[in-house]
Amino acid sequence: MKISNQKILITGGASGIGLGLTEKFVEQNNTVIICGRRKDKLDEVAVRFPKQVIPVVCDVAQEEEVRRLHQWILTNHDDLDILINNAGIQNRMEITDADFYSKAITEISVNVLAPILLINLFASLPQIKAIMNVTSGLAFVPSAGMPVYCATKAFMRSFTLSLRKQFESRGIDVIEINPPALHTDLGGAGLHNGYPEVNEFITSIFQQLEQGSKELTFGYSKERADENNRTITAIFNKMNA
């Protein structure tokens, strides 16, 4: 599946994996709409690619802003081809922390509720060809210091499997992008120094995409996905025959 000459919406498209995806899709002659909270970061990317990147401010933690984004797309870009749910928050915290619940609500809103709502809203667009959800290698085995983040990614992996099955008859590709830890600022600046660079990951998953894979993995996330699939694939197919 080689993607070119498409219109793509990427949440969190101005930094980290989202920025890597934006740059690669621009390279392949796509128009990319990027959304995020920080107008300055969005504008930096748009200045680099003035003809191909369209910035729009949207805090996906807020349901009303997600719905406003949907209406803006319907008004200005109803020929949207691909939705990529990339925006994410990763908190390291203890359940006894005073602000645990409030942080958990925001994390769940960004990592789970926003993608669900966006898919629900955009899946009815006649032009939609693909939905891509960014999960994590932590969807398979959690890191106890990030309990909510890991749980949200496990949710999104499960949800993506079900979504792919539901959309088979509609001709909409549902693709999981499953990264390991990468050199980004996710969770805080400097926490992921020493991990693989985003461009290595992006190069690998685009090769997999061109080969027709629906599950794009890299490094230890590939190892975990392969082991998980050996365990559940036959059972999943039997349950959903």
N, C-alpha and C positions, 0 to 999 in steps of 0.2 A: 504494500500500500504506500505509494509515493504521493505525498500531499503537496500540491502546488496549485496556484491560481484559485485559492479558497479564501473565505473570510472566516476568521477564527477569533473567538473570545477566550482570553486567558485571564483568570482571576489571579491576583498577585503576580502580574506579568512583568514587574519592573525590577525584580531582584531575585537572587538565588536561582533555583531551578526554573522559575517562571521566566526570568530574563534569558536564561539559556535557551528555553523553548522559543521565546520570542525571536531571538537572534537567528536561530536555525530556520524557523518558518519564514522569516523575512528573506533569508538567503535563498530559500526555495520559491520565492516570488509569490508569497501569500500576503494578504492584508490582515493585520493583527490588531484587534481591539484589546487593550490592556486596561485592567481596572485595579485599583488599590486605594488605600487611605491617603497616601501622601502625594499631593499634586506635584511637588518638586521632583520626586523620583520618577513619576510617570512622564513629566515633561522632559526630563533628561533623556529618556529613551526615545521619545517622540522627536526630539531635536536631531538625534542621530539618524533616524529613519523617517523623515518628514512625509514621504509619499506612501509609506506602508504601515506605519503605526499610528493608531488612533487612541489617545489616552482619555480615560473617563474616571473621575473620582467616585469611589464607592466603597464603603465600609461594609463588607459582607457579614459582619457580626450583627448588623442591624437589618431586620426583616424588611422594614419600609424602604431601606436603601436598595436592597436586592430587587424589590418589586419596582422601584423607580428605574433601576438599570434595565429591567426587562421592558418596561414601557419605552424607554429611550431607544433600545435596540429595535423594538417593533416600529417605532417612528422613523428611525434613521438607517437601520441596517437589518431589515427583515429578511435579507438574503443570507443571513448567517448560516455557515456550513458546519462548523465544528465548535463545540463547547469543551473547554478544558478547565476542570476544577482543580486548581493548583494551590490557592491561598491556604495557608496553614499557620497555626500557632503551636509552639511546643514549650510547655512549662515544666520545670523541675520543681517539685513541691511535695510536701508531706500532707497527709489528709488532716492532720491536727493543726496546720497553719491557719491563722485567723482569717486569711483571705482565700483559703482553699476553694470554698464554694463559688465565690464570685469569679475567680480565675477559671474554674472548671466550666461554669456557664458560658463564659466567653470562648473558651477552647472548643466546647461542643458546638456552639453557634457557628464558629468559623469552619471547623473541620468536618462537621456532619450536617447541621441544619441548612447551612447555605448551599452546599452542593445538592442536597435533596430538593430544595426549593428551586434552584436554577434548572435542574433536570426536569422537574415537574412543569416548569414554565416554558422551557425551550423545546422540549421533546415534541411539541405539537407543531412546531414550525415545519412547513413542507420541505424546506431546503436542507434541514439538518441531516448530515451524513454520518457523523461520529460524535460520541461523547467519550472524553478521556478523564479518568479520575486518578489523581496522584495519591498513592497510599504510602507504604513504608515497609521496609524489612521488619520493623517492629510490630507489624500486624500479625506476625507469626509467633514471635516470642517477645513478651514485654520486658522493658527495663523498668524495674520497680520505682525508680526515682522520677519517672514520667508517666504515672499511672493513667491519667486521663488521655494524654496524647496517644499512648499505645492502644488504648481501648477504642479511641475514635478511628484509628487507622485499621484496626481489626474489623470494626463496623463497616468502614468504607470498602474493604476488600470483600466482605460477605455481600454487601449491597451490590457491588459491581458484578459479582458472579450472577446474582439473581437478575439484575438488570439486563445483562448480556443475553440471558435465556429468554426473558420477556420480549426483547427487541429483535430476536432472530427473524421473526416473520415480517418485520417492518423494514428490514434492510438497513438498520442503523448499527454501525459498528460500535461496540462498547469495549474500550481499551483501558487496561490498568497500567499505570506507570508506577513501578515499585522500586524506589531508590533505596540504597543503603545510606549510611551516614556519609555526607559529602562536605566539602569545604565551603560552607555557607554560614550565614549569621543566624540560622534557625536556632531558637532557644537562647540566643545571646552571642554577642561578638566574641570571637576567639575560642568558643567551646568546641568547634569542629576543625580547628587547625590541625593539619597533618593527615586529614582524610582526603580521598581522591577529589580532584578538581571537577567542577560541574561540567566543563567542556568534554571531559573523558566520558562521563555518563551520557551526555547528550549525543555524542557521536555513536556510542554503542546502541542506545535505544532507537535512534533513527535507522540504523542498519537493520534492527529487528523489525521495525515498522515496515520497512520496504520489503522485508521477507514475509510479511503478512501475519506476524505475531500479534496476538491480542493481549499478551502479558509481557510488558517490557521491563526487564530486570538487569541487574548489574552487580558484580562482586558477591558479597555475602547475601544480598537479597535474592540473587539467582539461586544460590545453594538452598536457602530456606524455602523459596517458592517451589523448586524442583522436588524437594522432600515432601512438602505439603501436598503437592499435586499427585505424587505417587500414592499418597494415603487416601485422598478424598475424591479423585476424579471419577473412579468407577462408581463410588457410592452416590456422588452428585448426579451422574448421568442416569443411574437407576431411579433415584428419587424424582427426577424431573423428566422422565421419559414421556 
